[in-house]
Amino acid sequence: EMKDIIDWQEEPAKILNGRTGEEYPVYYQFYEDYSSNQKRFDIQANVAKLDKPLFIVHGTADEAVPISHSQSLYDFVLHSLFLQIDGAGHTFGASHPWNEDHLPDQLLEIVEECIEFLEM
C-alpha cells in the first residue's frame, strides 16, 4: 500500500531478532538497494556461475536460518560439499564479544574442516 511505503520512507521498520530479542531498524534504503540489485542478490543464479567447489556449513539447531536453505543450495550446486554440524546453532557456540582464549568446539570443528577444504 502506498501509505505503508510513505510511512517506511519516514520511519524505519523494526525487525525482531528472534535469537537475541533485539529490534533492528530497517531503513527504506534497504528496499531501494535490494530492488536495484536483485540480480546480484540471486544466490542460485550466482552460485551456478561458480567454477570452484562450494563449501556449505550449517548447524542442525540454527535458530535464524532453516537448514533446509543450505540443503537446497547443496542440491542445486553440483560441485558443492555440505557439512552439517549436529546441535550447532547460528553462531556455532560463539558470541560477540568473544572473551575466551579458545574457540568453541563447534566453531573449531568448522575451522579445521575449512582448512582441509582449502587444502584440497
Phi and psi restraints in degrees (value plus and minus 20) as a CYANA .aco file:
   2 MET   PHI     -80.4   -40.4
   2 MET   PSI     -59.7   -19.7
   3 LYS   PHI     -80.5   -40.5
   3 LYS   PSI     -61.6   -21.6
   4 ASP   PHI     -81.4   -41.4
   4 ASP   PSI     -60.2   -20.2
   5 ILE   PHI     -86.5   -46.5
   5 ILE   PSI     -63.7   -23.7
   6 ILE   PHI     -82.3   -42.3
   6 ILE   PSI     -63.4   -23.4
   7 ASP   PHI     -79.2   -39.2
   7 ASP   PSI     -62.1   -22.1
   8 TRP   PHI     -86.4   -46.4
   8 TRP   PSI     -55.3   -15.3
   9 GLN   PHI     -85.8   -45.8
   9 GLN   PSI     -51.2   -11.2
  10 GLU   PHI    -104.2   -64.2
  10 GLU   PSI     -59.7   -19.7
  11 GLU   PHI    -155.9  -115.9
  11 GLU   PSI     110.3   150.3
  12 PRO   PHI     -84.4   -44.4
  12 PRO   PSI     127.3   167.3
  13 ALA   PHI     -93.0   -53.0
  13 ALA   PSI     137.8   177.8
  14 LYS   PHI    -134.9   -94.9
  14 LYS   PSI     111.0   151.0
  15 ILE   PHI    -136.1   -96.1
  15 ILE   PSI     110.2   150.2
  16 LEU   PHI    -109.5   -69.5
  16 LEU   PSI     106.3   146.3
  17 ASN   PHI    -100.3   -60.3
  17 ASN   PSI      88.8   128.8
  18 GLY   PHI     -84.5   -44.5
  18 GLY   PSI     -43.0    -3.0
  19 ARG   PHI    -100.6   -60.6
  19 ARG   PSI     -61.9   -21.9
  20 THR   PHI    -125.1   -85.1
  20 THR   PSI     -36.5     3.5
  21 GLY   PHI      62.2   102.2
  21 GLY   PSI     -20.5    19.5
  22 GLU   PHI     -99.0   -59.0
  22 GLU   PSI     129.4   169.4
  23 GLU   PHI    -121.5   -81.5
  23 GLU   PSI     111.1   151.1
  24 TYR   PHI    -134.3   -94.3
  24 TYR   PSI     116.3   156.3
  25 PRO   PHI     -96.9   -56.9
  25 PRO   PSI     121.0   161.0
  26 VAL   PHI    -142.2  -102.2
  26 VAL   PSI      90.1   130.1
  27 TYR   PHI    -103.5   -63.5
  27 TYR   PSI     138.1   178.1
  28 TYR   PHI     -78.8   -38.8
  28 TYR   PSI     -48.7    -8.7
  29 GLN   PHI     -77.8   -37.8
  29 GLN   PSI     -48.8    -8.8
  30 PHE   PHI     -79.1   -39.1
  30 PHE   PSI     -66.8   -26.8
  31 TYR   PHI     -83.1   -43.1
  31 TYR   PSI     -64.0   -24.0
  32 GLU   PHI     -82.4   -42.4
  32 GLU   PSI     -64.3   -24.3
  33 ASP   PHI     -84.4   -44.4
  33 ASP   PSI     -65.4   -25.4
  34 TYR   PHI     -81.2   -41.2
  34 TYR   PSI     -66.1   -26.1
  35 SER   PHI     -80.9   -40.9
  35 SER   PSI     -58.7   -18.7
  36 SER   PHI    -104.1   -64.1
  36 SER   PSI     -26.2    13.8
  37 ASN   PHI    -149.1  -109.1
  37 ASN   PSI       6.0    46.0
  38 GLN   PHI     -75.7   -35.7
  38 GLN   PSI     -59.4   -19.4
  39 LYS   PHI     -84.4   -44.4
  39 LYS   PSI     -58.3   -18.3
  40 ARG   PHI     -87.1   -47.1
  40 ARG   PSI     -48.9    -8.9
  41 PHE   PHI    -112.6   -72.6
  41 PHE   PSI     -16.7    23.3
  42 ASP   PHI    -101.5   -61.5
  42 ASP   PSI      77.6   117.6
  43 ILE   PHI     -80.6   -40.6
  43 ILE   PSI     -67.4   -27.4
  44 GLN   PHI     -81.0   -41.0
  44 GLN   PSI     -64.1   -24.1
  45 ALA   PHI     -83.8   -43.8
  45 ALA   PSI     -57.7   -17.7
  46 ASN   PHI     -96.9   -56.9
  46 ASN   PSI     -60.3   -20.3
  47 VAL   PHI     -90.6   -50.6
  47 VAL   PSI     -44.6    -4.6
  48 ALA   PHI     -85.1   -45.1
  48 ALA   PSI     -42.7    -2.7
  49 LYS   PHI    -105.9   -65.9
  49 LYS   PSI     -30.4     9.6
  50 LEU   PHI     -82.1   -42.1
  50 LEU   PSI     118.6   158.6
  51 ASP   PHI    -130.6   -90.6
  51 ASP   PSI      -4.2    35.8
  52 LYS   PHI    -149.6  -109.6
  52 LYS   PSI     139.3   179.3
  53 PRO   PHI     -82.0   -42.0
  53 PRO   PSI     130.4   170.4
  54 LEU   PHI    -132.1   -92.1
  54 LEU   PSI     108.9   148.9
  55 PHE   PHI    -126.8   -86.8
  55 PHE   PSI      97.3   137.3
  56 ILE   PHI    -131.8   -91.8
  56 ILE   PSI     108.3   148.3
  57 VAL   PHI    -144.4  -104.4
  57 VAL   PSI     113.9   153.9
  58 HIS   PHI    -171.5  -131.5
  58 HIS   PSI     120.5   160.5
  59 GLY   PHI    -107.6   -67.6
  59 GLY   PSI     123.4   163.4
  60 THR   PHI     -91.2   -51.2
  60 THR   PSI     -38.7     1.3
  61 ALA   PHI    -130.9   -90.9
  61 ALA   PSI       7.2    47.2
  62 ASP   PHI     -83.6   -43.6
  62 ASP   PSI      98.8   138.8
  63 GLU   PHI    -110.6   -70.6
  63 GLU   PSI     -25.0    15.0
  64 ALA   PHI    -125.3   -85.3
  64 ALA   PSI     -57.5   -17.5
  65 VAL   PHI    -150.1  -110.1
  65 VAL   PSI     102.5   142.5
  66 PRO   PHI     -81.4   -41.4
  66 PRO   PSI     119.5   159.5
  67 ILE   PHI     -82.9   -42.9
  67 ILE   PSI     -42.1    -2.1
  68 SER   PHI     -80.5   -40.5
  68 SER   PSI     -47.5    -7.5
  69 HIS   PHI     -83.9   -43.9
  69 HIS   PSI     -65.1   -25.1
  70 SER   PHI     -88.6   -48.6
  70 SER   PSI     -59.1   -19.1
  71 GLN   PHI     -82.7   -42.7
  71 GLN   PSI     -60.0   -20.0
  72 SER   PHI     -84.2   -44.2
  72 SER   PSI     -62.2   -22.2
  73 LEU   PHI     -84.0   -44.0
  73 LEU   PSI     -62.7   -22.7
  74 TYR   PHI     -80.2   -40.2
  74 TYR   PSI     -63.8   -23.8
  75 ASP   PHI     -85.4   -45.4
  75 ASP   PSI     -52.4   -12.4
  76 PHE   PHI     -98.0   -58.0
  76 PHE   PSI     -56.1   -16.1
  77 VAL   PHI    -119.7   -79.7
  77 VAL   PSI      89.3   129.3
  78 LEU   PHI     -82.6   -42.6
  78 LEU   PSI     -53.7   -13.7
  79 HIS   PHI    -118.7   -78.7
  79 HIS   PSI      27.7    67.7
  80 SER   PHI    -140.0  -100.0
  80 SER   PSI     136.4   176.4
  81 LEU   PHI    -139.1   -99.1
  81 LEU   PSI     122.7   162.7
  82 PHE   PHI    -144.8  -104.8
  82 PHE   PSI     100.0   140.0
  83 LEU   PHI    -130.9   -90.9
  83 LEU   PSI      98.3   138.3
  84 GLN   PHI    -122.3   -82.3
  84 GLN   PSI     104.2   144.2
  85 ILE   PHI    -120.6   -80.6
  85 ILE   PSI      88.6   128.6
  86 ASP   PHI     -82.6   -42.6
  86 ASP   PSI     108.6   148.6
  87 GLY   PHI      58.9    98.9
  87 GLY   PSI     -21.4    18.6
  88 ALA   PHI    -101.6   -61.6
  88 ALA   PSI     119.4   159.4
  89 GLY   PHI    -109.4   -69.4
  89 GLY   PSI    -186.3  -146.3
  90 HIS   PHI     -84.5   -44.5
  90 HIS   PSI     -49.2    -9.2
  91 THR   PHI    -127.6   -87.6
  91 THR   PSI     -11.3    28.7
  92 PHE   PHI      33.2    73.2
  92 PHE   PSI      20.9    60.9
  93 GLY   PHI      66.8   106.8
  93 GLY   PSI     -24.0    16.0
  94 ALA   PHI    -117.1   -77.1
  94 ALA   PSI     146.9   186.9
  95 SER   PHI    -170.1  -130.1
  95 SER   PSI     148.2   188.2
  96 HIS   PHI    -138.6   -98.6
  96 HIS   PSI     108.6   148.6
  97 PRO   PHI     -99.0   -59.0
  97 PRO   PSI     134.7   174.7
  98 TRP   PHI    -118.4   -78.4
  98 TRP   PSI      94.9   134.9
  99 ASN   PHI    -125.8   -85.8
  99 ASN   PSI     -12.4    27.6
 100 GLU   PHI    -111.4   -71.4
 100 GLU   PSI     145.1   185.1
 101 ASP   PHI    -121.1   -81.1
 101 ASP   PSI      -7.4    32.6
 102 HIS   PHI    -163.8  -123.8
 102 HIS   PSI     135.9   175.9
 103 LEU   PHI    -100.2   -60.2
 103 LEU   PSI     130.7   170.7
 104 PRO   PHI     -82.0   -42.0
 104 PRO   PSI     132.0   172.0
 105 ASP   PHI     -73.8   -33.8
 105 ASP   PSI     -64.3   -24.3
 106 GLN   PHI     -84.3   -44.3
 106 GLN   PSI     -62.2   -22.2
 107 LEU   PHI     -89.7   -49.7
 107 LEU   PSI     -56.8   -16.8
 108 LEU   PHI     -82.3   -42.3
 108 LEU   PSI     -60.5   -20.5
 109 GLU   PHI     -79.4   -39.4
 109 GLU   PSI     -62.3   -22.3
 110 ILE   PHI     -85.2   -45.2
 110 ILE   PSI     -64.4   -24.4
 111 VAL   PHI     -78.9   -38.9
 111 VAL   PSI     -65.2   -25.2
 112 GLU   PHI     -83.1   -43.1
 112 GLU   PSI     -61.7   -21.7
 113 GLU   PHI     -86.8   -46.8
 113 GLU   PSI     -57.4   -17.4
 114 CYS   PHI     -84.7   -44.7
 114 CYS   PSI     -62.0   -22.0
 115 ILE   PHI     -81.1   -41.1
 115 ILE   PSI     -65.2   -25.2
 116 GLU   PHI     -82.2   -42.2
 116 GLU   PSI     -61.8   -21.8
 117 PHE   PHI     -81.9   -41.9
 117 PHE   PSI     -63.5   -23.5
 118 LEU   PHI     -89.9   -49.9
 118 LEU   PSI     -44.0    -4.0
 119 GLU   PHI    -103.4   -63.4
 119 GLU   PSI     -27.8    12.2
